[in-house]
């Protein structure tokens, strides 16, 4: 699965230069999966193990499943990198894994190849674990592990190829529609709506199973809810893109960008400027010239007890390191740039001079205005 959103997680390092993270929700599904394997799968397959071995193999198998998920996501990432599309992170969470791709693919072919890469990796893993079973037939723990991983990886292939966003099959479907219609927005909207339909179907089936006494239907219901929410978010994104297309940064940016001297302490900045105005970012001046930017994020990185003695110039983000945009840039492109760079605002510059600021709040306000006037 691929998406374009982020949240706090536990860093696990880097693979292929891509940050790998663990969402806190992963621990819940890890515990449930370990319990299910130790209490159901392994006792049904192998009768004479000790309780300790059941639990040990349950935990090992759960970990190996998530290794399989990481390899699936690395399949997406490797192909994306071949197209020079940045991959910001891979995160494991309660519903599996997600590779955070920085930008949309440049063509239907790129979209198809990136989307299909993950299921192909899972298929290779399923075949590998199936073929290795005769080689470990005399070692019950390894045989049980291979049988489960062959089954679950094949199940991942089938599930991910459901033709609805945000699943890989939905991305493949979008690529095909995109190639036929030559319209990425139309293809995205269709794939997302199909994804919502599958989400509702999963919810219906899950609720029906619960009412018939199978409480495993709760998991199907949660998956359906997740699919519907993710697909709905994509529908809204397409709508926003349609509204913003044709508009420039100059139409939404704030022309007034408050500046503060670099000698100002963080305590003074908070008390005299932020709390009074509600503004979230400021240019930092050295004399009359801007040399950096202060944001709430930079302030929060400093312990509160040090605010009274820490000056803005010490913790500001230097101007030369700032991501920026121009007043003539497409507004939608600027919003995508914020997502790629992980920032909430961009200085707007003309001829190297800062003439304003564009924040996410500015874009939201502009969107509301467009909707109110029916544009």
Secondary structure, 3 states (H helix, E strand, C coil): CEECCCCCCEEEEEECCEEEEECCHHHHHHHHHHHHHHHHHHHHHCCCCCHHHHHHHHHHHHHHHHHHHHHHHHHHHHHHHHCCCCEEEEEEECCEEEEEECCCCCCHHHHHHHHHHHHHHHHHHHHHHHHHHHHHCCCHHHHHHHHHHHHHHHHHHHHHCCCCCCCHHHHHHHHHHHHHHCCHHHHHHHHHHHHHHHHHHHHHHHHHHHHCCCCCHHHHHHHHHHHHHHHHHHHHHHHHHHHHCCCEHHHHCECCCCEEECCCEHHHHHHHHHHHHCCCEEEEEECCEEEEEEEHHHHHCCCHHHCCCCEHHHHCEEHHHCCEECCCCEHHHHHHHHHHHCCCEEEEEECCEEEEEEEHHHHHHHHHHHHHCCC
